[in-house]
Every structure is written in structure tokens, then in C-alpha cells.
Amino acid sequence: MRSMIYDENDLWGLPDPDRQPDFYASVPTKRALAFVVDLIAGVLIAALIVPFTAFTGIFFFPFLVAVVSFAYRVITIANGSATWGMRLMGIEFRDRKGARFDLGMAVLHTTLFTVWCSTGFLQVISVILIATTARGQGLSDWILGTAAINRPSRY
């Protein structure tokens, strides 16, 4: 599947899925598990914030979870190219040049992810793309030319 935003040749910094398949091995499953871990983290952090809102946060808890989850994703991705769930699963994001995400890319990727989650339908498309593309790219990745890969060894 070709992206409308970038040419396959623009991805020169990402590992080639045919020549280096280990970078993408089990990434779709790991992303799903990381999503669950990150969702739980967002809910727990929001629950810890509720008492500081004089418990009025209970009345808008889903919105509080969304805001907390957005901030959590941006901060963790900007500081390590992966959320805590992704780190636990041993995966991280890389841009089209193979570099780790900076703050700008973390905000952009998280914004797109949040839009997809809020629509439902687009999130389903993203999950289908993750499960079927060679690099396991979701809709945000496909648009931005990014990918989640297994974290390379430091040695």
C-alpha cells in the first residue's frame, strides 16, 4: 500500500521490512499491548488528579482522561520516542530518516492518534493498517512516514 503523502523512497532511514524483518517482528501485537498499558496509565493518572479538582473531575472524567492521556503521550514520546507501554514492550517510534521523535513530531503524532481515537472509524482503519502493512504502520504513521520498530540493541 502506497501513501499519498510520501513516496516509499522517502523512507530511506527506516529499516527495510524485507531485509531487516526483526525490526518489525511482533510489532502489531506489541503496539496493541502497549495501547492497553498506556490506557491504564492515563486512567490511573486522571484518577489521581480527581481529588485535586474537589472531586468535580468525576463529572467530566472521560474528558479528563483524554487530556491526561494526550499530555502523557506527548511527554513520554518526546522524551524517549516511546510511551511507557511501548518501552515495556521494547518498541519505539522512528521518523522517515530513522531518527527518534522530537517534541514536534510527538505532538503531531499524538494529535493525529487522538483524532483517530475520537472518531472510532479512523482508529479501526489505523488498526487494520497496523495489522496489514509491512512496517506495521498505523494511519498516523502512514501519513507522517513514521513507524514503530523493535528497539535496537545498544551494544
N, C-alpha and C positions, 0 to 999 in steps of 0.2 A: 504494500500500500504506500503510495507516494503522498507526501504532504503538499498542500497547496502553498504553504508558507516558505518552505526551504527545499532545496534540491538535495538529494541523497549525498552528493559530493561535498556539500557544505558540512557534513558531519565527520570530517576528517579527524577530529580529536577524540571521538567516541570509539571504543573498541569495536571491531568488526564482529558481528554475531556469528559469521561463518568461520572465521579464522581464530577467534578467541571466544568460544561459546561459554567458557567458565565464568566470564564476567556477567552473563545473563542467566546462568543456571538457577532455577527455582526463584527467580526474582518476582514473578507474579504472585506466588504463594507468600513470599516474604513481605511483599507490599500489602497484601490483604491482612496478614497478621500484625504488621506494623500499624495499619489503619485502626485495628481494634485496640491495640495498646495506646495509641495516641488519642483515640476517642475516650477511653477510660481516664487517661491523664487529664484531658480537657474537662471532663465532668467532675473529677475529683478536685481540681484546682478551682473550678467555679463553685463547687460546694463549700470549699474553704473560704471563699470570698463572701458567701451569703451572710454570715454573721456581721460582717463589716458594712453591710447595707441595711442594718437594723432589720434584717430578715425580709425586707421588701423584695430582695432578689429572687425569692421563691415565686413571686408573681410573674416574673419575666425570665425564669430560669433557662428556657431554651435559647433566648437571645443572649443571655449572659454566657452560656456555654459556647455559642457561636463566636462571640467577641474574644473570649479567653482562648478558644482553640485557634483563632486566627493569629492572635499575638504569640501564642505558644509555638505555632508552626513557623512563623516568620523568624522569631528569635532563635529557635533551635536550628533551623535550616541555615540561617545566616552565619551561625557560629560553628558549623561543622558539616554543612551540606547534607544534614540528615536530622530528622526528628529523633526523639528518644526511642520511639518504637523502631525506627529504621536502624538506629545504632544497635539496638538489641538484636535485630535480625541480621546485622552485618551488611547492610546496603547503604548506599549514599547516592545523591544526585550529582550529575556532571553535566556541564553545558556542552554545546556543539563542538567546542575546542578542547574538551576533556578536562576543563578546569572545574574546581568546586564552585558552588554557588556563592555569590556575594549578596549583600543586603538587597540590592535592586532586583536581582533575579529571584531571591527568596520572596520578596513582596509580590512580584509579578506572578510567580508560580502559585503562591498561596491564594492570591486573588482569583486566579482562574479556577483553582481547585474549589474555592468557596462558592463561586458562581455555579460550577457543575453540581456540587452537593445540594445547593439550594433549589435547583431545578429538577433534580431527580433523573429526568430523561437523559440529560447530558452526562450525568455521572454513570448511568448504565452504559452509554456509548464509550465512555472512558474505560470502564472495567472490561468491556468487550475488546477494546484496542489493547489493553494491557495483556489480556489473555491470548491474543492472536498475532501481535506484531513480533517481528524477530528480536527487537530490542526491548520488548515489554513496555512500550511507551503508552502512557495514557493520553487523553485528549490534550491536556496542558503540555505534556512533553512533546507531543506530535506538533503542536503549534509553535512551541519555542525551540524545538530542535534539541531537547534535553533527554536524558534517560537516567533511570535508576540502575545502578550496577552493583555487583558484589564488591564490597570494599577491598581494594587491593592490599596485599601484604605490605607491611612497612619495611620488610627485610629483603 
